Amino acid sequence: MRILIVEDEVKLADAISRGLAAKGYATDVVYDGEKALTRISLHHEDYDLVVLDLMLPSLDGYAVCRQVRERGVVTPILVLTARAETDVKVELLLAGADDYLVKPFSFDELAARVHALLRRPSGVVPEILRADDIELNTVEHRALRGGKPLSLTLKEFGLLEYFLRHPGEIVNREDLLAHLWDFNYESFSNVIDVHIKNLRRKLGDGDGQSVLETVRGIGYRLRA
């Protein structure tokens, strides 16, 4: 999962980025509203969530919300605000925000709200994902195959989650890089192949046909 953080307080932005990265999310950071509007408008399909500060230079969070919604962007937006008045909260929701968090806040609460937004709607994006004998619990961050626990790195867990959300679909490297690595990542690296190889090994796939199928020249597919 990839998250765009829009926050002009550099220390806070970096702290949020580090915290979310430690939980397995890929993060990008921008520090003003105009750049945020441009990034979201051009690259919204790359992001699963936007964490947006309300008070920003050049363009405030209200305007960013309204304009991206007017452009048809449906990416969930979590607004960070220092204002707790009810009318401010109502205005944020009317502008297109999906949720808000009043400063100061604990990182645990931020992480919980991020997770809640990423799993909406629950009927489409369930907390427990399954394919054949593979099971992934996105809340407890636990993976099983054949009832046995899998010891996965954060990136391996993210890869498996992405495949389980797209069972039977061909997923190319660009899709994986867009959702699991940050904006500055060098896409010509073989990092995807390395992580796929390690994931296959941990899934217990031997020399026979793997549950993660390589589609030559295109990408990968989870056989389900």
N, C-alpha and C positions, 0 to 999 in steps of 0.2 A: 504494500500500500504506500502511496506517495502523497505527501502533504505539503501544501504551500503555506508558509508562515509569513504574514505581513505585519510587521511591528517595527516602529521607528526607534524604540529603546533597544539599542544594540545588545546590551547585556541580557535583557529579558529574552530577546529573540534568539540569541545564541543558547541560552539556558533551555528554552523550550525545544529548540532543535536538537540539542544533545540528549535531552530527556526522551524525546520521541524516537530518536535514532537508537537509543538503548533498548527500546521496546520493539525494535525491528522495522520501524517505518523509515522510508526514504524521505528526506526533507529538503526543501529549497527555501531560501529566505530572501525577501525584498523589504526595503525600508521606507517606501513612500507609496501613496495611493495611485499616482499616475502609472508607475512601473507595474504595480499590482494589477491595475485594470488591463494594461497591455498584455502582461503575462497570462492572466486568466482568459482573456479574449482569444489569444492565439494558441494557448496550450492547455485549455481546460480539460481536454480529453486525457491528458497525462496525469491529472490530479484526481484523487479520490476524496479530498477534503481541503478546504481553505480555512486557516485560522487567521482571522482578520481583526486588527486593532481598530477601534472606533476613531480615535484622534490621530490623524496622519498628516504629514506635510503634503502639499500639492493637491490632494483630493482625499476627503475624509471617508470613513468606512460606510456611512450612509450612502454616499454617492457611488462608491464602488459596488455596493450591494445592488442598488437600483439599476445601475447601468449594465452590469453583467446579466441580471435577470431580464432586462429589456432586450438583450442580445441573445436570449434563449439558452443561456448557460444554466444548467441544473445542478452543478456540483454543490454538495452541501457546504454551508458556510457557518462557522462558529465565530461569533464576534466577541472580542475582549473589550470591556468598557470599565472605566472608573466611575461611571454614573449608575446609581442604583434606582433612580426614580422610575415609577411605573410607566409614565408616559414615554420615557426614553426606550424602555424595553418593548413597549407596544410599537413604537415607531420603527425600531430595528426589525421586528418580525414582519411588519408591513412592507419594509423596504426589501425583504427577501432573505433575511437571515433565518437559518434553521434553528439556531440556539444562541445563547449568549452566556458569558461568564463574567461576573463582576470582580474587578481587581480590588484588593489583592486576593489571590486565589492559591490554593495548594496545587502542586503538580499532579497529585493523585486525582483530584477532582477534574482537572483538565484532561488527563488521560482517560478517565471514565467517560467524560462527555464525548471525547474523540471516538472512543470505541462504540458508544451508543449511536452516534451519527453514522459511523461506517457500516453498521449492521442494519440500518433501516433500508427498506421495510423488512421486518423479520420474516415475512412469508416468502420473500425472494432471496434474501441473504441470511440463511439460518446461522445460529451460533455453532452448530455441529454439522460439519460437512462430511459426506461419506461417498466412497466409490469402491465397489467390491468389498475387499476386507480392510480398506484403509479408512481410518476415522480421524478427523481433526477437530479439536475443541478450540474455537477461537477465543473463548473467554478465559479458559484455564491455561491456554497456550500449551496444549498437550496433543501429541500425535501417537496413533496406534496403528499397527498393521497385524492382522490376525490376532488381535487382543493383546499384543505385546507392545510396550512403549518404545518409541523411537527417540533417540537422542539427536536432535537437530539443532543446528546453529540458527540464528535469527533469519539469515538470508535463506537457508534451506527451508525453514518453516514457511517463510513468505512465498517461496517458489511453489511449494506443495499446496499452500492455500490457494494461490492463483490458479493452478491447474485444476484443483477441486471445484473452483467456482466456474470453470469452463471445461467440464468433462466432455471428451470426445471432439473438442474443437482443436484445430491447428493453431498454435500460439507461436508467433515469430519472436526472434530475439529482441526486436525493437519494442514489442509490447512488454516484454519482461523488463527490459531496461527502463522503460518509461514509468512503470509502476513500482519498481523495487530499488532503483538507484537514483541518485540525485541528478539535477539538471546538468551539472558540469562533468558527468561521467563520460569517459572516452568509450564510445560504442564499439570501436574496432577491437577492443580487448577480448580475449577468449574467456573472460570471467564466467559468462553464462555456461559455457561448456564444462568448466571446472566444477561449478556448483551442481550442475545436472549430474555429472559423473559421481560426485560425492553423495548426492541424494539417492541415486539409483543403488549405490552400494549400501546405504543405510536402510533402504527399503527391502534389501535382501535379494535384489534381482541378480541372478547369476549370468552365465554366458548365453542363456536362452533369450526368448523375447521378453523385453522389459515392459513393465506397466507404463513407463515413460518412453514413448516411441519417438525416434528421430525421423522426421519427415525431411528427407534429403533436400537441401537447398532452400528450405522454407523455415523450419523451426521444430517444434515438438508437439506431441499430443498425448494426453492421458487416456489410455485405453480403458473405457468403462462401458 
